Amino acid sequence: MNTRQQIAQQRANLAIAEFLKELFTPPYVISESTFDETKESAVECAKQNVDAASLTEREKEVAKESVELFANDVARKFKVAMKQSGKIV
């Protein structure tokens, strides 16, 4: 793992830890900013992994775009459901 990958991985780990801390600590809700940071850090981590893969530059571009589109779509749907259930504020 190169330095950029390690930093992206650490950022993702910290975001996930904060997400879980908020979810399992009273009042058992997640702030919208924590939710967004978790998604963004996961996307960045995935993009760093794509960069490390042995793909052509074009394949890397397509993979990064696909990762970002997929993550944003999933996060949007998950955020709506969490707001409806009162778990995100």
QUICORUR-V759204 format. One record per pair of residues at least 4 apart in sequence whose ideal C-beta (glycine too) atoms are under 8 Angstrom apart, sorted by the first residue. I is the first residue (numbers start at 1). J is the second residue. If there is no record, write none. Layout:
i: [I | I]
j: [J | J]
This chain:
i: [1 | 1 | 1 | 1 | 2 | 2 | 3 | 4 | 4 | 4 | 5 | 5 | 5 | 5 | 5 | 5 | 6 | 7 | 8 | 8 | 8 | 8 | 8 | 8 | 9 | 9 | 9 | 10 | 11 | 11 | 11 | 11 | 12 | 12 | 12 | 12 | 12 | 12 | 13 | 14 | 14 | 15 | 15 | 15 | 15 | 15 | 15 | 15 | 16 | 16 | 16 | 17 | 18 | 18 | 18 | 18 | 19 | 19 | 19 | 19 | 19 | 20 | 21 | 22 | 22 | 22 | 22 | 23 | 23 | 23 | 23 | 24 | 28 | 29 | 29 | 29 | 29 | 30 | 30 | 30 | 30 | 30 | 30 | 31 | 31 | 31 | 32 | 32 | 32 | 32 | 33 | 34 | 35 | 35 | 35 | 35 | 35 | 36 | 37 | 38 | 39 | 39 | 39 | 39 | 40 | 41 | 42 | 42 | 43 | 43 | 43 | 43 | 43 | 44 | 45 | 46 | 46 | 46 | 46 | 47 | 47 | 47 | 47 | 48 | 49 | 50 | 50 | 50 | 50 | 50 | 51 | 53 | 53 | 55 | 55 | 55 | 56 | 57 | 58 | 59 | 60 | 61 | 62 | 63 | 64 | 65 | 66 | 67 | 68 | 69 | 70 | 71 | 72 | 73 | 74 | 75 | 76 | 77 | 78 | 79 | 79 | 80 | 81 | 82 | 82 | 83 | 83]
j: [5 | 6 | 9 | 52 | 6 | 52 | 7 | 8 | 48 | 51 | 9 | 45 | 48 | 49 | 51 | 52 | 10 | 11 | 12 | 41 | 44 | 45 | 47 | 48 | 13 | 45 | 48 | 14 | 15 | 41 | 44 | 45 | 16 | 38 | 41 | 42 | 44 | 45 | 17 | 18 | 41 | 19 | 34 | 37 | 38 | 40 | 41 | 42 | 20 | 38 | 41 | 21 | 22 | 34 | 37 | 38 | 23 | 30 | 34 | 35 | 38 | 24 | 25 | 29 | 30 | 31 | 34 | 28 | 29 | 30 | 87 | 28 | 87 | 86 | 87 | 88 | 89 | 34 | 35 | 82 | 87 | 88 | 89 | 35 | 88 | 89 | 36 | 79 | 88 | 89 | 37 | 38 | 39 | 75 | 79 | 82 | 88 | 40 | 41 | 42 | 43 | 71 | 72 | 75 | 44 | 45 | 46 | 71 | 47 | 67 | 68 | 71 | 72 | 48 | 49 | 50 | 64 | 67 | 71 | 51 | 64 | 67 | 68 | 52 | 53 | 55 | 60 | 63 | 64 | 67 | 60 | 60 | 63 | 59 | 60 | 63 | 60 | 61 | 62 | 63 | 64 | 65 | 66 | 67 | 68 | 69 | 70 | 71 | 72 | 73 | 74 | 75 | 76 | 77 | 78 | 79 | 80 | 81 | 82 | 83 | 88 | 84 | 85 | 87 | 88 | 87 | 88]
